Amino acid sequence: MNVDFNKKSTFNYDLPENLIAQSPVEPRDSSRLMILNKQNGKIIHKKFYDIVDYLNPGDCLVINDSKVLPARIFGKNIETGYKVEFLLLKQLSSGLWETLVKPGKKAKSGFKFIFGDENNTHLTAEIIEVLPDGNRILKFEDMKNFFSKLDEIGQMPLPPYIKEKLKDKSRYQTVYAKDLGSAAAPTAGLHFTPELLKKIKDKGINVVSVTLHVGLGTFRPVKEENIQNHKMHSEFFIIPQSTAEVIKNTKESGNKVICVGTTSCRTVESVYNKFGKIRAYESSTDIFIKPGYKFGITDGLITNFHLPESTLIMLVTAFAGYENIMNAYKTAVEEKYRFFSFGDAMIII
């Protein structure tokens, strides 16, 4: 099969709109699970809570413990009363944030905004700079209890393909989220419950954490037809010493390292790519994993079903093989799996 992996259109597939999940299932671990054997392409259909049967004692599960900021806030111009939507992208320093704004024409440098209820919980901020790409630098005036105020007035920055309002903010967080900083959820982890994680640990499987703060670049489409010209956004990550040691021991003992989500995968592979081994490290990564990449750490991958022509479907294609992934996605459509952030999952082993 002659496939051009440099072409964006190579990673396209047909997806009926009604298969894009608009809300999470209850309970979390009752979503469907596709098991994909990357060696022979064989597919089995299960429920997510069955995942414990596909993990073995001595294996290591790598989770991303980043917590999503309720980063979508609506501000009112103090002078004109105009309402503007802000999305907090990146904290540059205390009180200083890079933001995405709409409508931009109502958010010029020097404009001041109030967020939330003027009489109770509120924040005030001023736009101090308009960046060349249209993003704004926003300076908040009072940082006392900033994150607790943000938690009260902010909304979850759901992807644009989710049209329904999220009733419970916690459903766009993993049950193990603890380190605030993501602009989007590491969605493969949304399927786990505390009870399922306990079952996994009780079976003798190590569960270790990394942190990668997911940026909005995860939703940005690949615009270049030649994917070699696509520039990934940089994201901050941490691999703790304890995690590095468990992963190292797992590899040395011949057991499998299974990454929960493309974010965990990109984190461990970024360090392997730099040092040729796993080790404790803290940095930023813009690694673009696509067909041709040789995985050094990841033996298995738990992931959701991704957008056509996205960097995420390119990553899973690199891991499982083009024919396997295209067939898996075709099967998922035929079997009416739910797609994207609140959708069903697959484990590639």
C-alpha positions, -999 to 999 in steps of 0.1 A, spaced: 0 0 0 16 32 -12 7 60 14 21 95 15 25 102 52 35 138 45 0 147 32 -25 159 57 -54 144 37 -38 109 43 -52 111 79 -88 120 69 -118 98 76 -156 101 73 -173 109 106 -211 114 109 -217 145 131 -241 126 154 -212 104 166 -194 134 182 -201 130 220 -217 161 235 -217 150 271 -199 124 293 -214 90 301 -222 80 336 -205 64 353 -171 73 339 -159 38 333 -190 26 315 -179 41 281 -170 16 254 -135 3 249 -120 -9 217 -90 -32 221 -67 -29 191 -38 -54 187 -11 -34 169 6 -66 157 -22 -81 138 -49 -54 137 -74 -76 156 -103 -57 173 -123 -66 204 -152 -46 218 -155 -42 256 -164 -17 282 -138 6 298 -140 -11 332 -128 -43 314 -94 -26 308 -80 -43 339 -81 -76 320 -56 -62 294 -30 -50 319 -6 -74 335 11 -75 369 44 -56 367 31 -33 339 32 5 345 3 29 338 15 65 331 -12 91 339 -11 129 333 -22 146 366 -26 181 351 -57 199 361 -78 220 338 -82 257 346 -118 270 343 -102 294 319 -131 307 300 -142 340 316 -166 368 304 -155 404 311 -174 436 309 -156 467 298 -156 490 328 -162 522 307 -185 510 279 -202 479 293 -193 458 263 -190 421 270 -159 402 258 -149 365 262 -114 357 274 -97 324 274 -67 322 297 -39 304 277 -7 307 297 3 324 329 34 345 322 40 356 358 18 364 388 -12 383 375 0 383 339 -18 360 314 -17 354 276 -53 352 265 -74 345 234 -102 371 230 -134 376 211 -145 399 197 -110 413 194 -122 448 182 -137 454 217 -105 444 235 -78 470 227 -47 478 247 -55 499 278 -91 487 281 -101 475 316 -126 447 324 -145 434 354 -152 396 355 -179 379 376 -204 395 399 -194 431 407 -210 428 442 -196 395 452 -168 374 436 -151 394 409 -117 400 392 -105 431 374 -79 433 347 -64 455 320 -52 446 285 -16 458 284 -5 444 251 -19 431 218 4 404 204 12 400 166 -10 368 165 -40 387 180 -37 372 215 -38 397 244 -17 401 275 -41 406 304 -29 419 338 -51 411 368 -51 438 395 -56 417 426 -41 382 428 -54 374 463 -74 341 461 -72 344 423 -76 307 416 -105 302 440 -122 332 424 -115 318 390 -130 285 400 -162 303 409 -166 325 379 -148 306 351 -162 280 328 -144 250 314 -128 257 280 -146 229 262 -135 222 226 -155 240 198 -172 207 187 -190 204 220 -221 225 218 -239 214 250 -232 233 283 -214 211 308 -236 207 339 -208 195 362 -173 210 359 -157 180 375 -166 159 345 -140 177 325 -113 168 350 -97 134 357 -103 120 391 -66 122 398 -61 158 385 -40 179 409 -16 203 392 -35 233 378 -23 245 343 -41 229 314 -63 247 289 -79 214 279 -84 180 296 -61 150 290 -93 132 279 -82 96 279 -80 98 317 -116 109 320 -127 72 319 -110 62 351 -128 60 385 -111 57 419 -125 22 422 -111 11 388 -77 25 396 -78 6 429 -86 -26 410 -56 -19 387 -32 -13 415 -45 -44 434 -36 -65 404 0 -55 408 1 -27 381 21 4 390 3 37 384 27 67 381 21 104 373 37 128 349 24 164 344 19 179 310 -1 211 308 -23 207 277 -23 238 255 -50 249 231 -27 239 203 -42 205 208 -74 218 191 -56 238 164 -60 222 130 -31 213 108 -33 239 81 -3 229 59 -11 201 34 25 190 39 25 180 76 63 185 78 56 222 77 33 221 108 46 238 139 35 223 172 28 245 202 51 241 232 37 226 264 53 225 298 59 191 314 74 174 345 86 138 350 93 133 388 122 111 399 99 85 414 80 81 381 113 78 361 125 51 383 93 30 380 93 33 342 130 24 340 125 -7 362 94 -17 342 113 -15 309 143 -34 324 121 -62 337 104 -67 303 70 -55 314 49 -29 295 47 8 299 11 19 290 6 56 285 -29 70 294 -34 95 266 -13 112 239 -1 138 265 15 111 287 30 95 256 44 128 243 59 135 278 79 103 281 89 102 245 101 138 247 126 128 273 136 96 255 141 116 223 164 140 241 184 116 263 179 81 248 164 69 281 138 79 307 149 102 335 135 129 358 132 161 338 113 194 337 110 214 305 87 223 276 81 201 245 69 207 210 75 171 199 55 161 168 50 123 167 40 111 132 46 80 111 83 71 110 88 79 147 105 51 167 89 48 202 114 43 230 92 41 261 56 36 251 45 -1 248 8 5 250 -15 35 246 -50 43 260 -66 70 240 -99 84 227 -109 87 190 -94 118 175 -103 144 149 -96 137 112 -63 152 100 -52 161 136 -17 157 151 -33 132 175 -45 108 149 -10 111 133 5 101 167 -17 70 171 -10 61 134 27 62 142 21 39 171 -3 13 157 3 15 119 -18 33 93 -39 3 81 -47 -7 117 -58 28 127 -79 35 95 -96 1 99 -102 8 137 -117 42 130 -139 27 102 -151 0 126 -157 26 153 -180 45 130 -198 14 119 -203 3 155 -214 38 164 -187 45 190 -188 80 205 -159 103 193 -136 130 207 -133 144 242 -163 129 259 -163 99 236 -153 63 240 -118 49 243 -94 24 227 -64 6 241 -36 -2 216 -14 -30 228 
